Amino acid sequence: MFEQVMEYPVDPIMIGADYFAADPRRDKLNLTVGIYQDEHGQTPVLEAVKLAEQKLIESQTSKSYLALTGDANYCNVLGHEIMGQAYDDGWVSAQTSGGAVALRVMADLLAQMPKPPTVWLQTPTYGNYVPILTSAHARFAQVAYYDRLKREITFDQMLDGLTAARAGDVFLMQGVCHNPTGADMNIEQFHAVLDLLEARGIIPWIDLAYLGFSQSWDADCAMVRKIAERFPECIVCITLSKSFGIYRDRAGALFVKTRAGDRDRMHRAVSAIVRSGASHAPDHGPSVVRTILQDDILKPRWLDELDQMRTRVARVRQQIADTERAEFGTDQLAYIAKQSGMFSLLPLNETQETALTRDHGIHVVKGGRVNVARLGAADAKKLIRAISETTSAT
């Protein structure tokens, strides 16, 4: 029977990690998987998280199932924290196993509508969007967002592309620290996008994965708060993996703002889709998040640790630009210092990207994405020299 199984596409991030593991070179450099690392190459457990876990050990009285949509208190606390005053009884919420499950639940729901909308994607964008939408049999189309060789957002092209969207379609965009480009829209561009969405009746769907890694936790929530305040219908997906450093604990949520008459029906639809897929979400990570956000001592400590991670990533970005200018007299990578978050796209074509790994042992995600947070103090010069030699040779 199983000889009939088709070849499935391999996730470029996971295959990149496999290639790195198989590389025998000792001086190889892994810039693939999207996790934060400190200057020692470690992904630390935050002190606030450890203290919250200790509180849970002492206070938790049951490991029984929660509702299909998870812990209502967790969703309520997180909703108010992210959306502020715009979060009220008009929202349907669900605790999910990270942001990917929140995305899949919404993709399933859209695909099952009698008149399925088209989901419009920025390109390049997060590599798992297309597999999630495809597996759900959701309709999607793409608009240009970023030119990696020119190292700039193709904003006018994106707006032009969205003019093909119909009323009731959905635009899936990222909040801050755009993955994989690191290039975020400025405030004027963001407002122009919202104006277009509102004028054409397009539903905003915002995916949040790196809150706190651009400016600060509160400042990074500004975009989603504007959407929540302005639109009668919108979709918000979030993962807390990066912001709390709890990658394996799978803390996420789905929030859907509806009109009053649609709320109960939407809640039943989300519950049914959750039941048919992930069923009950894991609770440990979300309980840690809820505990921290409700604690007057733990929350400031967590925010301080989040600021330290953000500051380190920004410092690495600036180091790349400064080192290139001082050591090589060029500014080929200066744009990296102006971007935010963990990721950037290297200005390499496919041949150069292959040579970077083959000749220099620097492993990147297919398409040129690198995780700058994984660069140690001595790695910037190695990366710059390798890129310089690779681009010069071709």
ABEGO torsion letter per residue (X at the ends): XAAABBBBBBBAAAAAAAAAAABABAABBBABBBBBBBAAGBBBBBAAAAAAAAAAAAABABABBBBAAEBAAAAAAAAAAAAEAABBAABBBBBBBEAAAAAAAAAAAAAABABBBBBBBBOBBBAAAAAAAAAAGBBBBBBBABBAAAGBBBAAAAAAAAAABBBGBBBBBBABGBOAAGBBBBAAAAAAAAAAAAAAGBBBBBBBAABGAAABAAAAAAAAAAAAAABABBBBBBBAAAAAGBAAAGBBBBBBBBBAAAAAAAAAAAAAAAAABAEBBBAAAAAAAAAAAABAAAAAAAAAAAAAAAAAAAAAAAAAAAAAAAAAGBAAAAAAAABBEABBBBBBBAAAAAAAAAAAGBBBBBGGBBBAAABBAAAAAAAAAAAAAAAAAX
